[in-house]
Amino acid sequence: MPQKVNITKFQLATLQKEHGSDQNIGANIGITRQAVHHLRKKFGLPSLRANSGERNRIIMVAYEKGKTGIEIGQKLGMSSSQIYRIIRSESKRTGIDPAPLDKRRSV
């Protein structure tokens, strides 16, 4: 049976600023990530992923300049696996070669 949570739009917006992701909010108040997502949609609150385009651009620029995923991750507070997943995804979208600069083949 779904969990009932009595929360206001203001409370959810505050939790979003404090905890960031739906997963973290849910863990904090004892509901699932999906329930938090449903509440966000119900209240018309944007996902924090709306800002990911700028973050991804920063990652790709740093990677193109020769930074490693580990270095980029440390600077942005993300894991290297997240960074490399974003690099692969953005590479498919933009057509940029995801191989490290020293491993790229010149054409």
C-alpha positions in Angstrom: 0.0 0.0 0.0 1.4 3.4 -0.9 2.8 5.5 1.9 0.9 8.6 2.8 2.9 11.8 3.4 1.4 15.1 4.4 3.8 17.6 3.0 3.4 21.1 1.5 4.9 22.5 -1.6 7.0 24.9 0.5 8.3 22.0 2.6 9.2 19.9 -0.5 11.0 22.9 -2.1 13.0 23.3 1.1 13.9 19.6 1.3 14.9 19.8 -2.4 17.3 22.7 -1.6 18.7 20.8 1.5 19.0 17.3 0.1 19.1 17.7 -3.7 17.9 14.5 -5.3 14.5 12.8 -5.0 16.4 9.8 -3.7 18.0 11.8 -0.8 14.7 13.5 0.0 12.9 10.2 0.1 15.5 8.6 2.4 15.2 11.6 4.7 11.5 11.5 5.1 10.9 7.8 4.7 9.3 7.5 1.3 10.5 6.2 -2.1 12.2 8.2 -4.8 9.1 7.6 -7.0 6.8 9.1 -4.3 9.0 12.2 -4.1 8.9 12.5 -7.9 5.1 12.2 -7.9 4.9 15.0 -5.2 7.2 17.2 -7.3 5.0 16.8 -10.3 1.9 17.3 -8.3 3.2 20.6 -6.9 4.8 21.7 -10.2 8.4 21.8 -8.8 11.2 21.4 -11.3 13.7 18.6 -11.1 17.3 19.6 -10.2 18.2 17.8 -13.4 17.1 21.0 -15.3 20.5 22.4 -14.5 22.4 19.3 -15.8 22.9 20.8 -19.3 25.2 23.4 -18.0 27.0 20.9 -15.7 27.4 18.5 -18.7 28.9 21.4 -20.8 31.4 22.1 -18.0 32.3 18.4 -17.9 32.8 18.2 -21.7 34.9 21.4 -21.9 37.2 20.1 -19.1 37.4 16.7 -20.8 38.3 18.2 -24.1 41.0 20.2 -22.4 42.5 16.9 -21.3 41.2 16.5 -17.7 40.5 13.0 -16.6 37.1 11.8 -15.3 38.6 11.5 -11.8 39.9 15.1 -11.8 36.6 16.5 -13.1 34.6 14.4 -10.6 36.7 15.7 -7.7 36.2 19.3 -8.8 32.4 18.8 -9.2 31.8 16.5 -6.2 30.8 13.6 -8.5 32.1 10.0 -8.9 34.3 9.3 -11.9 31.8 6.7 -13.1 29.1 9.4 -13.3 31.5 11.7 -15.2 32.4 9.0 -17.7 28.7 8.1 -18.2 27.9 11.8 -18.9 30.9 11.9 -21.3 29.6 8.9 -23.2 26.1 10.2 -23.3 27.1 13.7 -24.5 29.6 12.2 -27.0 26.8 10.2 -28.7 24.6 13.3 -28.7 27.3 15.7 -30.1 29.4 13.3 -32.1 32.6 14.1 -30.1 35.1 11.2 -29.7 34.8 10.0 -26.0 38.3 8.5 -26.0 41.0 10.3 -23.9 43.0 12.8 -25.9 46.2 10.6 -25.8 44.2 7.6 -27.0 42.3 9.3 -29.8 43.2 8.4 -33.4 44.0 11.2 -35.7 42.0 11.0 -38.9 
